[in-house]
Amino acid sequence: MKAGEKMNTPHETAAGVAITSRSTAHHTATYQSGPPQSGTPQRDPHQSATHRVLILGAGYAGMAAAIQLGARVGRREDVQVTLVNAQERFTERLRLHMTATGQQLAELSIPALLEGTGVRFMRGWVTSVDADARTVRVDDDQVLHYDTLVYGLGSVADTAAVPGVEEHAYTLNSAQDAEVLADRLAQLGSGTAVIGGSGLTGIEAAAEIAERHPELKVVLLGRQEPGAAMHPKAGAYLRAALDRLGVRVRTGVEVVKVLPDAVELAGGESVPADAVLWTSGTRVSPLAAAAGLTVDAHGRIVTDAALRSVSHPDVYAVGDAAAIRQGYGVMHGTCQGGMPTGVHAAVSIARALKGRQPKPFRFGYYHTPVSLGRHEAVVQFTHPDDSPRRLYLTGRLAARYKETVSASPWPTYGRMKKMPASGAIWPRGGRFTRIREAR
Ligand SMILES: Cc1cc2nc3c(=O)[nH]c(=O)nc-3n(C[C@H](O)[C@H](O)[C@H](O)COP(=O)(O)OP(=O)(O)OC[C@H]3O[C@@H](n4cnc5c(N)ncnc54)[C@H](O)[C@@H]3O)c2cc1C
């Protein structure tokens, strides 16, 4: 069965029953009313006294939500928080270009970090969500019921937009994908690695591969100049650093096809490739749209100001999977913005459980740190709408800054277990994030 498909005859497995054991009456209950409109979690009359919060995805955003919720409500007898994720090991997506070049990352165990928080962990693959019945299917055959859902299934590289990518290109979608690429690169000898996409992920990957594999020819292909969104001097530094590493940059090109041994450009030119890494564009899981949740053109869940789904307010959407509007527009997927969304959703749920209204979410960007191998980086400081300021860092200082940023989420979660408020600090963005009401 494929992700997003639904089965007609759910059966409760041991895990599902364990999770819903104090609310068996709910299994036979029919959904009574339309989605609740207030911020207070609603329940149907057949439910038990336990309020079940289910968090899907333990990425940067989902982990932040789980730890915050654990710290705020984990000891309450009447609240049960469960986190579902594909792996027990936390995936440091910010560092997957390191994994792709054979560098070992720390073993970060999600169940170990959750110890003492009261949050249950369930390893499994979410295969469907029924937003009206308030159920989630895991590994096709386990059914979990929820009263409040936090949807944080993230995003992956868009491998569907260009023919041949799905079949022939590597991605940095997961640690496993990055390891497969690492194996391939290690075997290439003096071959050619082509990186499709000159955005930040493509730049970081190209630089890392060139630094770790000086024997390879590394080609970065994309529409835009690397660092185009930065201050011109920061962009120039970035481009010079790629040159120093020997990355051959070709911009203004459109990849139209990926073949087993080449990529084809618009206009018919063929670029030989022994390995193609695809980093261009992102897409989200089809599960939200299949669940009947209101999604945008990219499949992301459209939220209200408090991060609740506009169609199903008992669903909070966080991280890359959410379309969150701010004064400057809809947020784009980053870790810097994703973690605050998870924290905010958790704080809102904790407030709602006390009968209080959630507050609007406000977030302003503050930096774009880009690694260029292990010894160099560019950190572009930004206005809250992500446009570049005049201020930027380069070189080793920037590399240290970037490393501090990449290493910070896990210790931040650890601190939040004891001091939840410590995770609720981020720039709110002032006038940039204020949404003006239509008159
Ligand atoms: C190489 C690379 C470098 C990056 N560098 C930066 C950077 O420097 N700064 C920055 O801000 N952002 C960076 N990003 C973007 C950043 O990683 C994402 O914005 C961030 O990971 C989004 O967090 P998330 O929690 O929404 O999703 P994710 O971190 O993607 O987590 C989603 C989780 O859900 C799980 N999952 C997905 N589907 C299912 C399912 N059906 N069932 C069960 N589990 C599922 C996944 O396994 C994963 O654990 C980078 C991305 C990449 C790929």
Ligand as a Chemical Component Dictionary entry (heavy atoms), coordinates in Angstrom:
data_LIG
# 
_chem_comp.id                   LIG 
_chem_comp.type                 NON-POLYMER 
_chem_comp.pdbx_formal_charge   0 
_chem_comp.three_letter_code    LIG 
# 
loop_
_chem_comp_atom.comp_id 
_chem_comp_atom.atom_id 
_chem_comp_atom.alt_atom_id 
_chem_comp_atom.type_symbol 
_chem_comp_atom.charge 
_chem_comp_atom.model_Cartn_x 
_chem_comp_atom.model_Cartn_y 
_chem_comp_atom.model_Cartn_z 
_chem_comp_atom.pdbx_ordinal 
LIG C1  C1  C 0 21.343 19.190 3.375  1  
LIG C2  C2  C 0 20.396 20.176 4.005  2  
LIG C3  C3  C 0 20.911 21.281 4.667  3  
LIG C4  C4  C 0 20.056 22.205 5.273  4  
LIG N1  N1  N 0 20.601 23.263 5.932  5  
LIG C5  C5  C 0 19.799 24.135 6.564  6  
LIG C6  C6  C 0 20.347 25.212 7.321  7  
LIG O1  O1  O 0 21.564 25.399 7.368  8  
LIG N2  N2  N 0 19.503 26.029 8.004  9  
LIG C7  C7  C 0 18.150 25.840 7.980  10 
LIG O2  O2  O 0 17.425 26.595 8.640  11 
LIG N3  N3  N 0 17.578 24.836 7.260  12 
LIG C8  C8  C 0 18.374 23.981 6.554  13 
LIG N4  N4  N 0 17.818 22.951 5.841  14 
LIG C9  C9  C 0 16.358 22.814 5.832  15 
LIG C10 C10 C 0 15.913 22.131 7.114  16 
LIG O3  O3  O 0 16.610 20.918 7.259  17 
LIG C11 C11 C 0 14.408 21.876 7.096  18 
LIG O4  O4  O 0 13.748 23.106 6.900  19 
LIG C12 C12 C 0 13.990 21.242 8.411  20 
LIG O5  O5  O 0 14.565 19.958 8.524  21 
LIG C13 C13 C 0 12.478 21.146 8.522  22 
LIG O6  O6  O 0 12.162 20.564 9.754  23 
LIG P1  P1  P 0 10.837 19.690 9.898  24 
LIG O7  O7  O 0 10.779 19.271 11.328 25 
LIG O8  O8  O 0 9.688  20.397 9.324  26 
LIG O9  O9  O 0 11.074 18.434 8.963  27 
LIG P2  P2  P 0 12.218 17.338 8.962  28 
LIG O10 O10 O 0 13.421 17.804 9.682  29 
LIG O11 O11 O 0 12.350 16.931 7.546  30 
LIG O12 O12 O 0 11.597 16.142 9.801  31 
LIG C14 C14 C 0 10.496 15.394 9.363  32 
LIG C15 C15 C 0 10.498 14.082 10.129 33 
LIG O13 O13 O 0 9.320  13.366 9.794  34 
LIG C16 C16 C 0 9.673  12.038 9.451  35 
LIG N5  N5  N 0 8.684  11.557 8.495  36 
LIG C17 C17 C 0 8.377  12.060 7.278  37 
LIG N6  N6  N 0 7.376  11.379 6.734  38 
LIG C18 C18 C 0 7.038  10.408 7.621  39 
LIG C19 C19 C 0 6.039  9.408  7.649  40 
LIG N7  N7  N 0 5.167  9.256  6.644  41 
LIG N8  N8  N 0 5.975  8.603  8.728  42 
LIG C20 C20 C 0 6.834  8.749  9.769  43 
LIG N9  N9  N 0 7.778  9.700  9.810  44 
LIG C21 C21 C 0 7.870  10.525 8.742  45 
LIG C22 C22 C 0 11.065 12.136 8.859  46 
LIG O14 O14 O 0 11.715 10.901 8.908  47 
LIG C23 C23 C 0 11.681 13.185 9.783  48 
LIG O15 O15 O 0 12.194 12.594 10.938 49 
LIG C24 C24 C 0 18.648 22.025 5.210  50 
LIG C25 C25 C 0 18.121 20.905 4.529  51 
LIG C26 C26 C 0 18.974 19.990 3.935  52 
LIG C27 C27 C 0 18.385 18.799 3.215  53 
# 
loop_
_chem_comp_bond.comp_id 
_chem_comp_bond.atom_id_1 
_chem_comp_bond.atom_id_2 
_chem_comp_bond.value_order 
_chem_comp_bond.pdbx_ordinal 
LIG C1  C2  SING 1  
LIG C2  C3  SING 2  
LIG C2  C26 DOUB 3  
LIG C3  C4  DOUB 4  
LIG C4  N1  SING 5  
LIG C4  C24 SING 6  
LIG N1  C5  DOUB 7  
LIG C5  C6  SING 8  
LIG C5  C8  SING 9  
LIG C6  O1  DOUB 10 
LIG C6  N2  SING 11 
LIG N2  C7  SING 12 
LIG C7  O2  DOUB 13 
LIG C7  N3  SING 14 
LIG N3  C8  DOUB 15 
LIG C8  N4  SING 16 
LIG N4  C9  SING 17 
LIG N4  C24 SING 18 
LIG C9  C10 SING 19 
LIG C10 O3  SING 20 
LIG C10 C11 SING 21 
LIG C11 O4  SING 22 
LIG C11 C12 SING 23 
LIG C12 O5  SING 24 
LIG C12 C13 SING 25 
LIG C13 O6  SING 26 
LIG O6  P1  SING 27 
LIG P1  O7  DOUB 28 
LIG P1  O8  SING 29 
LIG P1  O9  SING 30 
LIG O9  P2  SING 31 
LIG P2  O10 DOUB 32 
LIG P2  O11 SING 33 
LIG P2  O12 SING 34 
LIG O12 C14 SING 35 
LIG C14 C15 SING 36 
LIG C15 O13 SING 37 
LIG C15 C23 SING 38 
LIG O13 C16 SING 39 
LIG C16 N5  SING 40 
LIG C16 C22 SING 41 
LIG N5  C17 SING 42 
LIG N5  C21 SING 43 
LIG C17 N6  DOUB 44 
LIG N6  C18 SING 45 
LIG C18 C19 SING 46 
LIG C18 C21 DOUB 47 
LIG C19 N7  SING 48 
LIG C19 N8  DOUB 49 
LIG N8  C20 SING 50 
LIG C20 N9  DOUB 51 
LIG N9  C21 SING 52 
LIG C22 O14 SING 53 
LIG C22 C23 SING 54 
LIG C23 O15 SING 55 
LIG C24 C25 DOUB 56 
LIG C25 C26 SING 57 
LIG C26 C27 SING 58 
# 
